[in-house]
Amino acid sequence: MNLRPLTLAIALTLGTSAALAQTEVGATLAGHAYLAADTTVSAPRDAGPLFATSGKFANGKRQRVTELGSVPANTFVGDPKQPRASGGFLPVKGQSVQGLSRSARTSS
């Protein structure tokens, strides 16, 4: 079996991927936004009632909890075997806003 064509194809593929990965895209940070850790947004109207609250399954037994603020929230930063109370409570009304990042493209 002749492996030269396969070797050549692999080399060309890797070479093309490496060249594309080196493409520079200029960007400038447009500003900063500070959001409270408990910032939430309403779920889309067509999402259904399950998405009206978040954190329903974040308890120790992963059982559904529907009463808002009835379960102390924990963080597992540092050691997943050593949860720490975060000071928050779950479930919460709405969907949590995740971290944001936006940049403005510069002209090239």
Buried (B, 14 or more C-beta within 10 A) or exposed (E): EEEEEEEEEEEEEEEEEEEEEEEEEEEEEEEEEEEEEEEBEEBEEEEEEEBBBBBBEBBEEEEEBEEBBEBEBBEEEEEEEEBEEBEBBBBBEBBEEEEEEEEEEEEE
